[in-house]
Amino acid sequence: MERNNTRTALVDGAHGHVGSFLTNLLADDGWNVIATDLPPAERATIATKEYVFDIPDERLSIERDNVEFMPADLTNKESLYPLFENRRFDAIFHPASLYDYFAPLDLLERINVGGLKNLLEVYEETSSAIFQDPSEFPRIVHWSTVGVYGQPQGQYGKHWEHPADESAPFNPPNDYSVSKVHQEELLMQWWHEKHVPIVIIRPAPIYGPYQRYGMFHILHLIHTIGSLPIVSLYPSWRKLHMPMVHVEDVVRAAEFLAEAPAENVVGEAFNIIDECGLQEDFMVIVARLLEADYFNISMPWFMYKGIAQFGYSFAIEQNRRTRMQGKRPQYDAPMAEYLTQQYWFSNKKIKDLGFVFKYPDMKPGLESTINWYLEHSWLKREKWEET
Amino acid sequence: MGFVSTIIYLFIVGFLIQIWYRRSLREKHKDAKFLIGLILILGIWGAQFLIYFNIIPLPSWLSKVIPWIPDQSGRTWLWNSWQFWEFTGAQPALVMPRGVGQIAVMLVLSYPFWYFFGTWVAKGIFGNKTYQRGASWLFQIEKGEAPAPTLPDKTDS
């Protein structure tokens, strides 16, 4: 059995965006990492979202001295046993998930919930052979999403004076978020009934280099359209927030929570989100960085909501037509939910534990991310700019 | 082209030039849109100057070719060039070119604005830079080529 003073971690979904950053961070910090994911060919049949744009198939490499890659499939329980064989993990990071707004609920449930259940069962079985008390099992850091809250309402002031914290009730607005709620329910059941050490992180939409689904779509859309109205809503309490977090902060937070004292974090959920600026500020920053034309207009909420609702309905219809053709659209309709929903969340809980965000403000993170996309031709440039 | 109709034509030309510019002109010459506009407007200003002072007797020439256009002074023609469209049945009131010189100057000076307004509107709809597609892109975004996600065939769960 491998056992030395170096910490050992299991990272699943290691070929994904977050998984690859996490693997590298842990490797940088001296962890031995067992990285797992589907073999690339199989992964491509599920992660079709990564192939909707004509962009380079460029991924952050996880080939490191202290990283061992072992392919496995969460939906195939037998394939998970070799990961745990003769190993004693200090932490298990579970970012693996089908994060796809276009995927049907049954597929999301099968991969996200069924896959997690398989992982937990193999984890319990193998850990029980090493540890007597489940509280000594390696800590599981599980990836959820702030999407589980949907638009939080009620206890945050009549006019959203405060961001929602981790106690907000679940109100998932789409199938993906529904599957994440079911994951959390499964995990909390294991925590309450079996006392296995579980920490849940709920990241906001993640951005950063190599990110190709979600936030990248917003940047791609603005870049392709080239001009946009920036709507300033009134009354001012209707101004919409822009939940987002840089990938580096997500993986740093995960490592932080894996190492934090158990009494502070186990059995708890944490929002991982920057200071949650306003959508209109986000649009101005992005338009300037992408050199897109923009103009400001003020609009009352009711008028904006009517227009945005029309746009959302249009996106749903486009999705339906594309689905009938057996294909997927370039932009999935649930991404347009941000147009009308107030997604404002607090990061106070993790900050109170001492975690410091590297990108608390969106501007520096967006600047470095957009420059990366332009330099790597994920966002096109004109031929005279490509030097 | 008269003082008023030139404004309409310049808007339309600016709109069309912008589409052409985004599709191919910009790649060949980044300032093509500006240069075309400059040449076009300078040309129109020059031509209207010559017509206004009857240096070029355009209305006389036109009256010989187009039967419903009467012979008239260049100044009158520039206020009434809508006469060209009378074959469509349109018969707006005749404008007599007296006491409207200042308005004519303002209209003539506004030509660059209308050309670039046309390009600006088209820019919003069709884009400006070579990679941009403008707001019309929103009506094309369903054209995805990637398939819907599925589990690999060999998966056994």
Contacts between the chains, C-beta under 8 A, distances in Angstrom:
chain1	res1	chain2	res2	distance
A	38	B	152	7.4
A	41	B	152	7.8
A	42	B	152	4.0
A	42	B	154	7.4
A	42	B	155	7.5
A	45	B	149	7.3
A	45	B	150	5.6
A	45	B	151	7.2
A	45	B	152	5.0
A	46	B	149	5.1
A	46	B	150	7.0
A	46	B	151	6.5
A	46	B	152	7.2
A	47	B	149	7.1
A	48	B	146	4.7
A	48	B	147	5.4
A	48	B	148	6.6
A	48	B	149	4.9
A	49	B	146	7.4
A	49	B	149	7.0
A	51	B	146	4.5
A	52	B	144	5.3
A	52	B	145	7.6
A	52	B	146	4.7
A	73	B	152	8.0
A	73	B	155	6.1
A	75	B	151	6.7
A	75	B	155	5.6
A	75	B	157	3.9
A	76	B	155	6.0
A	76	B	156	5.8
A	76	B	157	5.8
A	77	B	157	7.5
A	98	B	149	6.9
A	100	B	149	5.6
A	102	B	148	6.5
A	102	B	149	7.1
A	103	B	148	7.6
A	103	B	149	4.9
A	107	B	149	6.5
A	107	B	150	7.4
A	107	B	151	6.9
A	110	B	151	7.2
A	110	B	157	6.8
A	111	B	151	7.4
A	114	B	157	6.3
A	118	B	157	7.7
A	221	B	137	7.8
A	221	B	141	7.9
A	223	B	131	7.3
A	223	B	132	7.8
A	224	B	127	7.8
A	224	B	131	7.0
A	224	B	132	6.4
A	224	B	133	5.3
A	224	B	137	5.4
A	225	B	127	7.3
A	225	B	132	6.9
A	225	B	133	6.6
A	225	B	134	6.0
A	225	B	135	6.0
A	225	B	137	5.4
A	225	B	138	7.3
A	226	B	123	7.5
A	226	B	127	4.7
A	226	B	128	5.8
A	226	B	129	6.2
A	226	B	132	3.3
A	226	B	133	7.3
A	226	B	134	6.0
A	227	B	123	6.6
A	227	B	124	5.1
A	227	B	127	7.9
A	227	B	128	7.7
A	227	B	132	8.0
A	227	B	134	6.9
A	227	B	135	7.6
A	293	B	123	7.3
A	293	B	124	7.8
A	293	B	128	7.5
A	314	B	138	7.9
A	318	B	141	6.7
A	318	B	142	3.8
A	319	B	142	7.4
A	321	B	142	5.8
A	322	B	142	4.7
A	322	B	144	5.7
A	323	B	148	6.7
A	326	B	147	6.6
A	326	B	148	6.7
A	327	B	144	5.1
A	327	B	145	6.4
A	327	B	146	6.5
A	327	B	147	6.0
A	327	B	148	6.9
A	328	B	144	5.1
A	328	B	146	5.2
A	328	B	147	6.6
A	328	B	148	5.1
A	328	B	149	7.6
A	329	B	141	6.4
A	329	B	142	4.9
A	329	B	144	4.7
A	330	B	141	5.1
A	330	B	142	7.7
A	330	B	143	7.4
A	330	B	144	4.9
A	331	B	141	5.3
A	380	B	130	7.9
A	380	B	131	3.8
A	381	B	131	7.1
A	382	B	26	7.8
A	382	B	27	7.9
A	382	B	129	5.8
A	382	B	130	5.2
A	382	B	131	6.9
A	383	B	27	7.1
A	383	B	130	7.5
A	384	B	30	7.5
